[in-house]
Amino acid sequence: MRYAQGGGYTPERRAARERLRLEAAERFEGGDATSAIARDVRVGERAVRLWRRDWCEGGLQALLSRGPVSRERFEPPRV
């Protein structure tokens, strides 16, 4: 699969994933089970466990998007 930026998510998908992580954080505070959160936000339990670990170590700040994985690779067409 090819991605718009040569790797990783588009800005819209990054924002959507960030919203999922922040929704999960609200549920962490409520004490919800990992399996229930994963089912409701439709991601794997492993992802939720990693999000919970990051949240425990760094709070909400740790769940915010850090931007694109790499800079966009755009080369003008060669003539």
Secondary structure, DSSP 8 states (H G I E B T S, - for coil): ---TTSSS--HHHHHHHHHHHHHHHHHHHTT--HHHHHHHHT--HHHHHHHHHHHHHHGGGGGS----SS---------
